[in-house]
């Protein structure tokens, strides 16, 4: 077996072992958000947390600090009228921070969601709490083992593609559905050989 194939097999085994530990850890919480955009000024408009057994721990729209851009609404289907009576990030951040304390937080693209959450916290004067969250997207990339661009790491796959690879429907870009889909992807990785 050549070195590239051997490394790919080793990474896949490591990804499966990671997934098995995640699904067996009662502290695991799957988290997903939807936002007004991609940059450091983006606001959260939808957030959900799901336990390792699939129970919904939190699911809420969030009223952003300004209008939701049309291009963001076109992706997740959340418009200004949907969030006009929703709580603000300031309203829910302390509750979420307490709920996530001591949890093993799994996110599909953890860096994006943790940066988004911490930026929202900072803007509203709350203590940032997204720290050392684990990334299901990077683990799935290792599981698949396709080389990344320019020979670095593994190619990232969208959550919809990961779901389709295991034969189930995508989440559809809403926080609760995507958190549940992330959970399903991790479970499918854990159950694979």
C-alpha positions as CSV (number, residue, x, y, z in Angstrom):
1,X,0.0,0.0,0.0
2,X,1.5,3.4,-0.9
3,X,1.9,6.2,1.6
4,X,-1.0,8.3,0.4
5,X,-3.5,5.4,0.6
6,X,-2.2,4.4,4.0
7,X,-2.6,8.0,5.3
8,X,-6.1,8.1,3.9
9,X,-7.1,4.8,5.6
10,X,-5.5,6.0,8.9
11,X,-7.5,9.3,8.7
12,X,-10.7,7.5,8.0
13,X,-10.2,5.1,10.9
14,X,-9.5,8.2,13.1
15,X,-12.6,9.9,11.9
16,X,-14.8,6.8,12.7
17,X,-13.2,6.5,16.1
18,X,-13.9,10.2,16.8
19,X,-17.5,9.8,15.7
20,X,-18.0,6.8,17.9
21,X,-16.7,8.8,20.9
22,X,-18.9,11.7,20.1
23,X,-22.1,9.6,19.8
24,X,-21.4,7.8,23.0
25,X,-20.7,11.0,25.0
26,X,-23.8,12.0,26.9
27,X,-22.4,15.6,27.1
28,X,-22.6,16.0,23.3
29,X,-24.6,18.8,21.9
30,X,-25.0,19.5,18.1
31,X,-25.3,23.2,17.3
32,X,-26.2,25.1,14.1
33,X,-26.9,28.7,13.2
34,X,-28.2,30.7,10.3
35,X,-27.0,34.3,9.8
36,X,-27.3,37.5,7.9
37,X,-24.0,36.9,6.1
38,X,-20.5,35.6,6.3
39,X,-18.3,38.5,7.6
40,X,-17.4,39.6,11.2
41,X,-20.5,41.9,11.3
42,X,-23.0,39.1,10.5
43,X,-25.8,38.5,13.0
44,X,-27.4,35.2,14.0
45,X,-31.1,34.8,12.9
46,X,-31.6,31.2,13.8
47,X,-30.0,28.8,16.3
48,X,-30.6,25.3,17.5
49,X,-29.1,22.8,19.9
50,X,-29.7,19.1,19.8
51,X,-28.6,16.5,22.3
52,X,-26.8,13.3,21.4
53,X,-30.1,11.4,21.6
54,X,-31.8,13.8,19.2
55,X,-33.8,15.8,21.7
56,X,-34.2,19.5,20.9
57,X,-32.6,21.5,23.7
58,X,-33.0,24.9,22.1
59,X,-34.5,26.2,18.8
60,X,-35.2,29.9,18.2
61,X,-35.2,32.6,15.6
62,X,-33.1,35.6,16.7
63,X,-33.8,39.2,15.8
64,X,-30.7,40.7,14.3
65,X,-29.4,44.3,14.7
66,X,-30.5,45.2,11.2
67,X,-32.4,44.0,8.1
68,X,-31.6,40.5,6.8
69,X,-29.9,40.9,3.4
70,X,-31.9,39.4,0.5
71,X,-29.1,37.1,-0.5
72,X,-29.0,35.6,3.0
73,X,-32.8,35.2,3.1
74,X,-32.6,33.4,-0.3
75,X,-30.4,30.7,1.3
76,X,-32.2,30.0,4.6
77,X,-35.7,31.4,3.9
78,X,-35.8,33.7,7.0
79,X,-37.0,37.2,6.3
80,X,-37.4,40.3,8.5
81,X,-41.0,39.6,9.3
82,X,-40.1,36.1,10.7
83,X,-37.7,37.6,13.3
84,X,-39.6,40.9,14.2
85,X,-40.8,39.5,17.5
86,X,-37.9,37.1,18.1
87,X,-35.5,37.5,21.1
88,X,-32.3,39.3,20.4
89,X,-28.9,37.8,20.8
90,X,-28.5,39.7,24.1
91,X,-31.7,38.0,25.4
92,X,-30.6,34.4,24.7
93,X,-26.7,34.5,24.9
94,X,-26.5,34.0,28.7
95,X,-29.0,31.1,28.6
96,X,-27.0,29.4,25.8
97,X,-23.7,30.0,27.5
98,X,-25.0,28.2,30.6
99,X,-26.6,25.4,28.6
100,X,-23.3,24.8,26.7
101,X,-21.0,25.0,29.7
102,X,-19.3,21.6,30.1
103,X,-20.9,20.3,26.9
104,X,-19.0,18.6,24.0
105,X,-20.2,20.9,21.2
106,X,-20.2,19.5,17.7
107,X,-20.8,21.8,14.7
108,X,-20.6,21.3,11.0
109,X,-18.0,24.0,10.2
110,X,-17.2,24.9,13.8
111,X,-14.8,27.7,13.1
112,X,-17.5,29.7,11.2
113,X,-20.2,29.2,13.9
114,X,-17.9,29.8,16.9
115,X,-16.6,33.0,15.3
116,X,-20.1,34.1,14.5
117,X,-21.3,33.5,18.0
118,X,-18.3,35.1,19.6
119,X,-18.6,38.2,17.4
120,X,-22.3,38.5,18.3
121,X,-21.4,38.2,22.0
122,X,-18.7,40.9,21.7
123,X,-21.0,43.3,19.9
124,X,-23.7,43.0,22.5
125,X,-21.3,43.2,25.5
126,X,-21.6,39.5,26.4
127,X,-18.7,37.3,27.3
128,X,-17.8,35.1,24.2
129,X,-18.4,31.4,25.0
130,X,-17.7,29.5,21.8
131,X,-14.4,27.8,22.6
132,X,-12.8,24.6,21.5
133,X,-15.8,23.3,19.7
134,X,-15.3,20.2,17.5
135,X,-15.8,20.3,13.7
136,X,-17.9,17.6,12.1
137,X,-17.0,19.0,8.7
138,X,-13.3,18.5,9.2
139,X,-13.9,15.0,10.5
140,X,-16.1,14.1,7.6
141,X,-13.5,15.5,5.2
142,X,-10.9,13.1,6.8
143,X,-13.5,10.3,6.6
144,X,-13.9,10.8,2.9
145,X,-10.2,11.3,2.4
146,X,-10.2,13.4,-0.8
147,X,-7.1,15.5,-1.0
148,X,-7.6,19.2,-0.5
149,X,-6.5,22.1,-2.7
150,X,-2.8,22.3,-3.4
151,X,-2.2,19.0,-1.6
152,X,-3.1,20.3,1.9
153,X,-5.5,18.5,4.2
154,X,-8.7,17.1,2.9
155,X,-11.4,18.6,0.7
156,X,-14.3,20.0,2.7
157,X,-17.8,18.9,1.8
158,X,-21.1,20.8,2.4
159,X,-23.5,19.3,4.9
160,X,-26.0,18.6,2.2
161,X,-23.4,16.5,0.3
162,X,-22.4,14.6,3.5
163,X,-26.0,13.8,4.2
164,X,-26.6,12.6,0.6
165,X,-23.5,10.4,0.8
166,X,-25.2,8.5,3.6
167,X,-28.5,8.4,1.9
168,X,-30.6,10.9,3.8
169,X,-32.2,14.2,3.1
170,X,-30.3,17.5,3.7
171,X,-31.2,19.9,6.5
172,X,-32.3,22.7,4.2
173,X,-30.4,25.6,5.8
174,X,-32.5,26.0,8.9
175,X,-30.7,25.7,12.2
176,X,-32.7,22.8,13.7
177,X,-32.8,20.7,10.6
178,X,-29.1,21.3,10.0
179,X,-28.2,20.4,13.6
180,X,-30.2,17.2,13.3
181,X,-28.5,16.5,9.9
182,X,-25.0,17.0,11.5
183,X,-26.0,14.5,14.2
184,X,-27.1,12.0,11.6
185,X,-23.8,12.4,9.6
186,X,-21.7,11.8,12.8
187,X,-23.9,8.8,13.7
188,X,-23.5,7.4,10.2
189,X,-19.7,7.8,10.4
190,X,-19.7,6.1,13.8
191,X,-21.7,3.1,12.4
192,X,-19.5,2.7,9.4
193,X,-16.6,0.3,9.1
